Structure formats: structure tokens, C-alpha cells
Amino acid sequence: MLVGICLLLVFQLIGEIAAYLLNGVVPGPVLGMALVATASSMARRLGVFNNVRGQVASVSTVILGNLGILFVPAGVGIVQHTDVIRGQGGAILAVVLGSTVLTLTATALAFVVAKRLVGGGANG
């Protein structure tokens, strides 16, 4: 399990360094996660590091199992700023809903474009 944690932290560090070098265009955790996925995929195709992939998977399962605790600070922030939420609640709700709709629309359009570029067509 220690090897899995170390690998995740190393990929996180590499992602943070890459994000710094890219002037923050993409967040470090996103780059690190992409690197972990790429390395895992390459290791699977090459048939190497199966034990390491298993250790990373077990650490990831534990982290995901305790992910809810990461929402505690957000809940505390909401409770601490109830006056702001009370005063600006409508605007906050409009922004959250609007950005959600825009994100879903952009994702759907990107999927359609990617599917057409790959040759799947609009319906197939």
C-alpha cells in the first residue's frame, strides 16, 4: 500500500510541476491523474507492473471510500457564510444552474464533434 501512495504522490508532483511549467493552463491534479491513467494503460498493454497497478488500485479504493470527509470543509464554509448565501442565494443558484447547463451542453457538443471526427457519424 505504501508503494501505491508513493506512486500517486509522485504523479501528483509531476502534474504540479507540469502545471507550473504550463503557467497553470491545466491544474496539476488533472495532469497527474491523466499521467496515472496513461501509465496504467501502458503498463497493462505491455504486461508489466501488474502488482504496482494493484497497489495503486487498492489505495485509490481507500481514498474514494473516504472521499466524503473532503466535503466537510465545504459544509463548514456554507454554515459560516449563511448571511452571504441568504443575501445572494438567488444569484448563486442562477450561476450554478447556468454553468451546469453550459458545461453539459459543451460536453455534449464536444462528444458529437469527436464522434464525427472518429467516423461514428451523428447517429451511429
TASUL-V843102 format. One record per residue. RES is the residue in one small letter. SS is DSSP state (~ for helix, > for strand, _ for the rest). OMEGA is omega in whole degrees, 0 to 359 (* if undefined). NEAR is the number of other C-alpha atoms within 10 Angstrom. Layout:
BEGIN
res->RES ss->SS omega->OMEGA near->NEAR
res->RES ss->SS omega->OMEGA near->NEAR
END
This chain:
BEGIN
res->m ss->_ omega->180 near->14
res->l ss->~ omega->178 near->10
res->v ss->~ omega->179 near->14
res->g ss->~ omega->179 near->19
res->i ss->~ omega->180 near->17
res->c ss->~ omega->179 near->12
res->l ss->~ omega->179 near->17
res->l ss->~ omega->179 near->19
res->l ss->~ omega->178 near->13
res->v ss->~ omega->178 near->14
res->f ss->~ omega->176 near->21
res->q ss->~ omega->179 near->21
res->l ss->~ omega->179 near->16
res->i ss->~ omega->178 near->17
res->g ss->~ omega->178 near->23
res->e ss->~ omega->178 near->20
res->i ss->~ omega->179 near->16
res->a ss->~ omega->178 near->18
res->a ss->~ omega->177 near->19
res->y ss->~ omega->180 near->14
res->l ss->~ omega->178 near->10
res->l ss->_ omega->181 near->12
res->n ss->_ omega->174 near->10
res->g ss->_ omega->179 near->12
res->v ss->_ omega->177 near->10
res->v ss->_ omega->180 near->14
res->p ss->_ omega->180 near->15
res->g ss->~ omega->179 near->21
res->p ss->~ omega->179 near->16
res->v ss->~ omega->178 near->14
res->l ss->~ omega->178 near->20
res->g ss->~ omega->179 near->23
res->m ss->~ omega->178 near->15
res->a ss->~ omega->178 near->15
res->l ss->~ omega->177 near->17
res->v ss->~ omega->180 near->20
res->a ss->~ omega->180 near->12
res->t ss->~ omega->180 near->12
res->a ss->~ omega->179 near->15
res->s ss->~ omega->179 near->18
res->s ss->~ omega->179 near->13
res->m ss->~ omega->180 near->13
res->a ss->~ omega->179 near->15
res->r ss->~ omega->181 near->13
res->r ss->~ omega->181 near->9
res->l ss->~ omega->180 near->10
res->g ss->_ omega->180 near->9
res->v ss->_ omega->174 near->12
res->f ss->_ omega->180 near->14
res->n ss->~ omega->179 near->13
res->n ss->~ omega->180 near->11
res->v ss->~ omega->178 near->16
res->r ss->~ omega->178 near->20
res->g ss->~ omega->179 near->13
res->q ss->~ omega->177 near->18
res->v ss->~ omega->179 near->21
res->a ss->~ omega->181 near->15
res->s ss->~ omega->177 near->15
res->v ss->~ omega->179 near->18
res->s ss->~ omega->178 near->16
res->t ss->~ omega->178 near->12
res->v ss->~ omega->180 near->10
res->i ss->~ omega->180 near->12
res->l ss->~ omega->178 near->10
res->g ss->~ omega->181 near->10
res->n ss->_ omega->184 near->10
res->l ss->~ omega->182 near->11
res->g ss->~ omega->181 near->9
res->i ss->~ omega->179 near->9
res->l ss->~ omega->179 near->9
res->f ss->~ omega->179 near->9
res->v ss->~ omega->179 near->11
res->p ss->~ omega->178 near->10
res->a ss->~ omega->178 near->11
res->g ss->~ omega->177 near->10
res->v ss->~ omega->178 near->10
res->g ss->~ omega->178 near->10
res->i ss->~ omega->180 near->13
res->v ss->~ omega->181 near->11
res->q ss->~ omega->185 near->11
res->h ss->_ omega->180 near->10
res->t ss->~ omega->179 near->12
res->d ss->~ omega->177 near->11
res->v ss->~ omega->180 near->11
res->i ss->~ omega->179 near->15
res->r ss->~ omega->183 near->10
res->g ss->~ omega->185 near->10
res->q ss->~ omega->184 near->11
res->g ss->~ omega->180 near->13
res->g ss->~ omega->179 near->11
res->a ss->~ omega->179 near->11
res->i ss->~ omega->180 near->14
res->l ss->~ omega->180 near->12
res->a ss->~ omega->180 near->11
res->v ss->~ omega->180 near->12
res->v ss->~ omega->180 near->12
res->l ss->~ omega->180 near->12
res->g ss->~ omega->180 near->12
res->s ss->~ omega->177 near->12
res->t ss->~ omega->179 near->12
res->v ss->~ omega->179 near->12
res->l ss->~ omega->179 near->12
res->t ss->~ omega->179 near->12
res->l ss->~ omega->179 near->12
res->t ss->~ omega->179 near->12
res->a ss->~ omega->179 near->12
res->t ss->~ omega->179 near->12
res->a ss->~ omega->179 near->12
res->l ss->~ omega->178 near->12
res->a ss->~ omega->178 near->12
res->f ss->~ omega->180 near->13
res->v ss->~ omega->180 near->16
res->v ss->~ omega->180 near->15
res->a ss->~ omega->180 near->14
res->k ss->~ omega->177 near->15
res->r ss->~ omega->180 near->14
res->l ss->~ omega->179 near->10
res->v ss->~ omega->177 near->9
res->g ss->_ omega->181 near->10
res->g ss->_ omega->182 near->12
res->g ss->_ omega->183 near->12
res->a ss->_ omega->186 near->11
res->n ss->_ omega->190 near->7
res->g ss->_ omega->* near->7
END
